[in-house]
Amino acid sequence: MAAHAPKEKGTPSAPNIIFIVLDDTGIDQWANFGWTMDLIERAPVTPVLNAITNAGVKFTNCWAMPECSPSRTGMFTGRLPLRTGVVAAITNAHLPVSMANITEVMAPEVLKKAGYSCGFTGKWHSGETPYEEQQPTEMGWDWYEGNWLGFVPGIDTTAGQQLQDFDPPEEDYLHGWLPCGTPLGANEETNRGPCCIDESNCVENVWGIDCLEMGGVPLVTLVKDTEGNYFPIFQPDCSAGCDTIVFTQDKDGNTARNGYWVWGRQWADAKTGEHGLVDFYHGSMLYTTTDSAISWLDRIDPLDSPSNEPWMLALQYNTAHDPIMPNSPEMVERMEADGVDTSILDCGGYGGIKVVFPYMIEEADKEIGRLLYQRGLGEYDAKGNFILGDLEKANTIIAWMGDNGTFYTSARLPFNPLLSKATVYQTGVWVPLAVAGVGVTQGETDHPVNAVDVFAMFADVAGVPLDTVVPESHILDSVSIVPYLADPNTASLREFNYAQSGSGIFNPFDMPQACIIMIGDSGICDDVHFNGAGICESNGGTWYGVAASDPEFPYLCCDYMVNEDENVQPGPLAQYAISMPDDTPGFRMWKLITTQETPCVEALDTFTCLDSVEFYRLPNYIAPHFAALDNPNGAHSITLPEDPNNLATTLSDVEYEAFMALACELKSQWASADSCQADGNIDGKVNLTDLLAVVSDWNGNDEVLSFYDLTGANGKPDGMVNINDLLLVIDMWSGEENCSPDEIYPGTDCLIKYAIDCP
């Protein structure tokens, strides 16, 4: 197809910026970064992102945080989680203290100094309360449209509860109206049937996916095959009626969205002040994200009448986050054209996830291509390659990256699925980053880069000094990567790289609970991310949570460890990783990991304290077969002595020097993160502003979501703004002076014992 040629226009004072983030796609997924080995799972084919990567600078040593919310918040604030408080993937069980504070300075506030319009489409996930759909525009974006939930909703496997009363129980099959198996994933010509639009209207002869996309529920029944297995098929016609189908609720009375097809679509316009939420929007989330971006760009900078004013578009896809499922009808058609029997796929099972996941990435690549084509920035040739347009002439920079490592069920060899997303090991934090466009040369660099560094890049590209916009109280961790864009051979701009994970502060009224994810005979217990069965099961897990009225609520991993016999380990409370380059030939980096273990189990290492410290010297990687990973007790692990006093005699001189540099820098980072608990607007002071905000948000002993929920009876925010918060403000009052920081990052005991000689 031929691209629409950009219209002639004057040159804005600064380049346009398109910043693309793909969800849950670590470095292991990308053939354009060398990881082409197709064993259990093939590498996705991504001609559009390949074209961007090949046209610019490829960063082969980029770290993000191991979960989406900390990374995304860091990208747009230039601040690490130890400063923003966003240490984990935000769920609706988290309190605002674990979300991006409304007073953080985000990228659009910087870019507006250079006259930019800033739009955001897709996954927000830096905070959901207390401003709801206005959160992005409250934080500087001119316009936002995307999905309400940070997580993609779970899948209704009961076909609107048509299948819940069958024997065997519903958990014995995983198809229903899920567009990954019969009857929705089969051939469009042969697999059609009745579709219930609502409780009283039924239309016959509709393809299952079309039914779902227009907001209906396929009218199905269960049949048994010759081996005794149940599977759903279409009813022959509409005679069974639709009156028993539940369209918007599950059997517990909770609202039931459905993956990428039925979801909460939110929007907000800073210019008009209008905002809203379509709670049960029907349609592909993938397509809608792209359509929203195209529509916004057409409004602010139409091709036939250029505005000549710079803009930034944050194009933030949920793909390929779970639930792993087709996110467009065309994806099903492509799978079947490739010979995939979609009628037998189980999207909640390991095998089905491995098949579907690369197709999801490919669909996102196609959508990026659709947007670039619509803007005259590229086109496909006859062989299916994407030919990037003249970005210099278009005065545009395009950057793309992943937000964290791939989740364990989709991680590709030789990467370690057990140490993937949600951990600070290489598989969890190593992500792709590439930048192309005006002023960018071609090449690559393996110098350390962090997700927070794109914030300073945005400012540099726009020509805005950060110290003129970001207050002194907001310590920045961002190092601009712009020098690499002009010369990839520039000396390393970072001495250290950093990542961390944690759990955040949960609302005691809505706690996440135990979800068990097994691989073979061993598994992981997670009680940080899942506060519902649907999202646990769509990740291939088994839900052990109980109702809030149950005396066992919340049922946590420690409870599971006491009551069950399976070989399951709970996830850590928190992890911290720090690395620095190793210039010795054949080596790549030194890396230190310290973990705060869940206290309900005994430590599995030889250290005298419960918390653990791991030390690695990682060699150069050789894609696609050798990733040089930090596997505990692996070839690249350096054994530390049980007695910290023996550290200098146990390690070689070069090992000791590297260990102390990393440990002391990590301690220094923790010390610099100390802040004042009563400082609700993070301006470095506790004064009248904080006191008046507590009074304004006061809700006594009732639940309220507020950034001024500062403390509770146990010393942590508790979902209420009341006398506890008021007394804390008074106790920590500093007036117009800087407040005295709390030690909120004391570090792990083990690391401090090893690093007692830091300057």
ChimeraX attribute file (.defattr): number of C-alpha atoms within 10 A of each C-alpha:
attribute: neighborCount
match mode: 1-to-1
recipient: residues
	/A:1	8
	/A:2	10
	/A:3	17
	/A:4	15
	/A:5	14
	/A:6	18
	/A:7	14
	/A:8	12
	/A:9	14
	/A:10	12
	/A:11	15
	/A:12	16
	/A:13	15
	/A:14	19
	/A:15	23
	/A:16	26
	/A:17	23
	/A:18	19
	/A:19	19
	/A:20	19
	/A:21	23
	/A:22	24
	/A:23	23
	/A:24	28
	/A:25	29
	/A:26	31
	/A:27	31
	/A:28	28
	/A:29	30
	/A:30	21
	/A:31	19
	/A:32	20
	/A:33	20
	/A:34	15
	/A:35	23
	/A:36	19
	/A:37	18
	/A:38	13
	/A:39	10
	/A:40	13
	/A:41	19
	/A:42	18
	/A:43	22
	/A:44	20
	/A:45	18
	/A:46	22
	/A:47	19
	/A:48	25
	/A:49	25
	/A:50	20
	/A:51	18
	/A:52	23
	/A:53	25
	/A:54	17
	/A:55	20
	/A:56	25
	/A:57	25
	/A:58	26
	/A:59	25
	/A:60	20
	/A:61	20
	/A:62	24
	/A:63	30
	/A:64	33
	/A:65	34
	/A:66	35
	/A:67	28
	/A:68	31
	/A:69	28
	/A:70	35
	/A:71	33
	/A:72	27
	/A:73	28
	/A:74	30
	/A:75	24
	/A:76	22
	/A:77	28
	/A:78	30
	/A:79	26
	/A:80	28
	/A:81	24
	/A:82	21
	/A:83	21
	/A:84	23
	/A:85	21
	/A:86	30
	/A:87	28
	/A:88	27
	/A:89	27
	/A:90	30
	/A:91	24
	/A:92	20
	/A:93	19
	/A:94	27
	/A:95	28
	/A:96	30
	/A:97	26
	/A:98	26
	/A:99	28
	/A:100	30
	/A:101	23
	/A:102	21
	/A:103	13
	/A:104	22
	/A:105	20
	/A:106	24
	/A:107	23
	/A:108	28
	/A:109	20
	/A:110	26
	/A:111	26
	/A:112	19
	/A:113	15
	/A:114	19
	/A:115	16
	/A:116	23
	/A:117	21
	/A:118	26
	/A:119	26
	/A:120	26
	/A:121	25
	/A:122	27
	/A:123	29
	/A:124	27
	/A:125	23
	/A:126	24
	/A:127	29
	/A:128	24
	/A:129	21
	/A:130	16
	/A:131	14
	/A:132	17
	/A:133	25
	/A:134	23
	/A:135	21
	/A:136	27
	/A:137	23
	/A:138	16
	/A:139	19
	/A:140	21
	/A:141	26
	/A:142	22
	/A:143	24
	/A:144	28
	/A:145	26
	/A:146	29
	/A:147	30
	/A:148	23
	/A:149	19
	/A:150	21
	/A:151	22
	/A:152	26
	/A:153	23
	/A:154	24
	/A:155	30
	/A:156	21
	/A:157	21
	/A:158	24
	/A:159	22
	/A:160	25
	/A:161	19
	/A:162	21
	/A:163	21
	/A:164	16
	/A:165	10
	/A:166	11
	/A:167	10
	/A:168	11
	/A:169	10
	/A:170	16
	/A:171	11
	/A:172	11
	/A:173	17
	/A:174	23
	/A:175	31
	/A:176	31
	/A:177	31
	/A:178	26
	/A:179	30
	/A:180	28
	/A:181	24
	/A:182	25
	/A:183	30
	/A:184	30
	/A:185	28
	/A:186	24
	/A:187	19
	/A:188	17
	/A:189	9
	/A:190	10
	/A:191	19
	/A:192	24
	/A:193	23
	/A:194	27
	/A:195	30
	/A:196	24
	/A:197	19
	/A:198	15
	/A:199	15
	/A:200	11
	/A:201	13
	/A:202	20
	/A:203	16
	/A:204	17
	/A:205	17
	/A:206	18
	/A:207	23
	/A:208	29
	/A:209	29
	/A:210	19
	/A:211	24
	/A:212	26
	/A:213	18
	/A:214	16
	/A:215	20
	/A:216	25
	/A:217	28
	/A:218	34
	/A:219	33
	/A:220	27
	/A:221	18
	/A:222	17
	/A:223	11
	/A:224	10
	/A:225	9
	/A:226	6
	/A:227	6
	/A:228	8
	/A:229	12
	/A:230	18
	/A:231	21
	/A:232	23
	/A:233	21
	/A:234	21
	/A:235	18
	/A:236	15
	/A:237	16
	/A:238	19
	/A:239	10
	/A:240	14
	/A:241	16
	/A:242	23
	/A:243	11
	/A:244	12
	/A:245	21
	/A:246	19
	/A:247	21
	/A:248	15
	/A:249	15
	/A:250	15
	/A:251	12
	/A:252	7
	/A:253	9
	/A:254	9
	/A:255	13
	/A:256	22
	/A:257	23
	/A:258	24
	/A:259	26
	/A:260	29
	/A:261	27
	/A:262	26
	/A:263	25
	/A:264	20
	/A:265	22
	/A:266	21
	/A:267	23
	/A:268	24
	/A:269	20
	/A:270	17
	/A:271	10
	/A:272	9
	/A:273	11
	/A:274	11
	/A:275	17
	/A:276	14
	/A:277	17
	/A:278	13
	/A:279	16
	/A:280	18
	/A:281	21
	/A:282	21
	/A:283	19
	/A:284	20
	/A:285	27
	/A:286	22
	/A:287	17
	/A:288	19
	/A:289	23
	/A:290	23
	/A:291	15
	/A:292	20
	/A:293	22
	/A:294	19
	/A:295	11
	/A:296	20
	/A:297	20
	/A:298	16
	/A:299	10
	/A:300	18
	/A:301	17
	/A:302	16
	/A:303	19
	/A:304	11
	/A:305	12
	/A:306	16
	/A:307	16
	/A:308	15
	/A:309	18
	/A:310	24
	/A:311	25
	/A:312	25
	/A:313	23
	/A:314	23
	/A:315	24
	/A:316	25
	/A:317	26
	/A:318	24
	/A:319	28
	/A:320	27
	/A:321	21
	/A:322	28
	/A:323	27
	/A:324	32
	/A:325	30
	/A:326	27
	/A:327	25
	/A:328	21
	/A:329	19
	/A:330	12
	/A:331	18
	/A:332	26
	/A:333	18
	/A:334	13
	/A:335	17
	/A:336	16
	/A:337	11
	/A:338	9
	/A:339	9
	/A:340	16
	/A:341	17
	/A:342	25
	/A:343	19
	/A:344	16
	/A:345	22
	/A:346	23
	/A:347	29
	/A:348	23
	/A:349	17
	/A:350	15
	/A:351	15
	/A:352	19
	/A:353	23
	/A:354	19
	/A:355	22
	/A:356	25
	/A:357	28
	/A:358	21
	/A:359	25
	/A:360	22
	/A:361	25
	/A:362	21
	/A:363	24
	/A:364	23
	/A:365	20
	/A:366	17
	/A:367	20
	/A:368	18
	/A:369	24
	/A:370	22
	/A:371	18
	/A:372	20
	/A:373	22
	/A:374	19
	/A:375	22
	/A:376	21
	/A:377	22
	/A:378	24
	/A:379	22
	/A:380	18
	/A:381	11
	/A:382	8
	/A:383	6
	/A:384	10
	/A:385	14
	/A:386	21
	/A:387	20
	/A:388	23
	/A:389	21
	/A:390	15
	/A:391	21
	/A:392	14
	/A:393	14
	/A:394	22
	/A:395	19
	/A:396	21
	/A:397	23
	/A:398	21
	/A:399	22
	/A:400	21
	/A:401	23
	/A:402	27
	/A:403	31
	/A:404	35
	/A:405	35
	/A:406	32
	/A:407	27
	/A:408	22
	/A:409	23
	/A:410	27
	/A:411	28
	/A:412	27
	/A:413	20
	/A:414	18
	/A:415	25
	/A:416	19
	/A:417	19
	/A:418	19
	/A:419	23
	/A:420	25
	/A:421	28
	/A:422	28
	/A:423	28
	/A:424	31
	/A:425	27
	/A:426	25
	/A:427	32
	/A:428	32
	/A:429	34
	/A:430	28
	/A:431	31
	/A:432	29
	/A:433	27
	/A:434	24
	/A:435	27
	/A:436	25
	/A:437	28
	/A:438	21
	/A:439	16
	/A:440	22
	/A:441	17
	/A:442	18
	/A:443	19
	/A:444	20
	/A:445	20
	/A:446	15
	/A:447	23
	/A:448	22
	/A:449	27
	/A:450	30
	/A:451	31
	/A:452	28
	/A:453	25
	/A:454	25
	/A:455	26
	/A:456	26
	/A:457	20
	/A:458	24
	/A:459	21
	/A:460	17
	/A:461	19
	/A:462	22
	/A:463	15
	/A:464	17
	/A:465	13
	/A:466	15
	/A:467	10
	/A:468	10
	/A:469	15
	/A:470	17
	/A:471	14
	/A:472	11
	/A:473	12
	/A:474	18
	/A:475	15
	/A:476	21
	/A:477	18
	/A:478	22
	/A:479	18
	/A:480	22
	/A:481	24
	/A:482	20
	/A:483	15
	/A:484	24
	/A:485	25
	/A:486	16
	/A:487	16
	/A:488	23
	/A:489	14
	/A:490	13
	/A:491	11
	/A:492	16
	/A:493	14
	/A:494	17
	/A:495	11
	/A:496	20
	/A:497	20
	/A:498	24
	/A:499	27
	/A:500	28
	/A:501	26
	/A:502	26
	/A:503	20
	/A:504	23
	/A:505	24
	/A:506	23
	/A:507	20
	/A:508	16
	/A:509	13
	/A:510	17
	/A:511	24
	/A:512	25
	/A:513	25
	/A:514	30
	/A:515	31
	/A:516	25
	/A:517	21
	/A:518	17
	/A:519	14
	/A:520	6
	/A:521	8
	/A:522	13
	/A:523	17
	/A:524	19
	/A:525	25
	/A:526	22
	/A:527	23
	/A:528	27
	/A:529	23
	/A:530	22
	/A:531	22
	/A:532	20
	/A:533	18
	/A:534	21
	/A:535	22
	/A:536	26
	/A:537	22
	/A:538	23
	/A:539	25
	/A:540	22
	/A:541	22
	/A:542	17
	/A:543	21
	/A:544	20
	/A:545	24
	/A:546	18
	/A:547	12
	/A:548	14
	/A:549	8
	/A:550	10
	/A:551	9
	/A:552	12
	/A:553	16
	/A:554	23
	/A:555	21
	/A:556	22
	/A:557	26
	/A:558	17
	/A:559	14
	/A:560	19
	/A:561	17
	/A:562	10
	/A:563	9
	/A:564	9
	/A:565	8
	/A:566	13
	/A:567	11
	/A:568	19
	/A:569	18
	/A:570	23
	/A:571	20
	/A:572	20
	/A:573	16
	/A:574	23
	/A:575	26
	/A:576	22
	/A:577	26
	/A:578	20
	/A:579	27
	/A:580	20
	/A:581	21
	/A:582	17
	/A:583	10
	/A:584	9
	/A:585	8
	/A:586	10
	/A:587	15
	/A:588	21
	/A:589	19
	/A:590	23
	/A:591	27
	/A:592	25
	/A:593	23
	/A:594	24
	/A:595	26
	/A:596	20
	/A:597	20
	/A:598	18
	/A:599	13
	/A:600	12
	/A:601	13
	/A:602	9
	/A:603	15
	/A:604	10
	/A:605	15
	/A:606	13
	/A:607	16
	/A:608	13
	/A:609	15
	/A:610	20
	/A:611	24
	/A:612	21
	/A:613	24
	/A:614	20
	/A:615	26
	/A:616	25
	/A:617	24
	/A:618	22
	/A:619	19
	/A:620	16
	/A:621	14
	/A:622	11
	/A:623	16
	/A:624	16
	/A:625	14
	/A:626	14
	/A:627	20
	/A:628	20
	/A:629	23
	/A:630	24
	/A:631	18
	/A:632	16
	/A:633	13
	/A:634	10
	/A:635	13
	/A:636	17
	/A:637	18
	/A:638	15
	/A:639	15
	/A:640	17
	/A:641	16
	/A:642	15
	/A:643	13
	/A:644	18
	/A:645	12
	/A:646	12
	/A:647	18
	/A:648	15
	/A:649	10
	/A:650	15
	/A:651	16
	/A:652	11
	/A:653	11
	/A:654	8
	/A:655	18
	/A:656	15
	/A:657	12
	/A:658	22
	/A:659	24
	/A:660	19
	/A:661	17
	/A:662	24
	/A:663	26
	/A:664	19
	/A:665	17
	/A:666	25
	/A:667	19
	/A:668	13
	/A:669	17
	/A:670	17
	/A:671	17
	/A:672	15
	/A:673	22
	/A:674	17
	/A:675	22
	/A:676	22
	/A:677	25
	/A:678	29
	/A:679	25
	/A:680	26
	/A:681	17
	/A:682	20
	/A:683	20
	/A:684	22
	/A:685	25
	/A:686	28
	/A:687	22
	/A:688	15
	/A:689	14
	/A:690	23
	/A:691	21
	/A:692	13
	/A:693	17
	/A:694	23
	/A:695	15
	/A:696	11
	/A:697	17
	/A:698	20
	/A:699	18
	/A:700	12
	/A:701	12
	/A:702	10
	/A:703	14
	/A:704	22
	/A:705	21
	/A:706	24
	/A:707	25
	/A:708	31
	/A:709	27
	/A:710	26
	/A:711	24
	/A:712	17
	/A:713	10
	/A:714	8
	/A:715	12
	/A:716	15
	/A:717	26
	/A:718	23
	/A:719	28
	/A:720	25
	/A:721	29
	/A:722	22
	/A:723	18
	/A:724	19
	/A:725	27
	/A:726	22
	/A:727	14
	/A:728	19
	/A:729	25
	/A:730	15
	/A:731	11
	/A:732	19
	/A:733	22
	/A:734	17
	/A:735	12
	/A:736	11
	/A:737	11
	/A:738	15
	/A:739	20
	/A:740	16
	/A:741	18
	/A:742	15
	/A:743	15
	/A:744	14
	/A:745	15
	/A:746	13
	/A:747	21
	/A:748	21
	/A:749	17
	/A:750	20
	/A:751	23
	/A:752	17
	/A:753	13
	/A:754	22
	/A:755	20
	/A:756	13
	/A:757	9
	/A:758	13
	/A:759	6
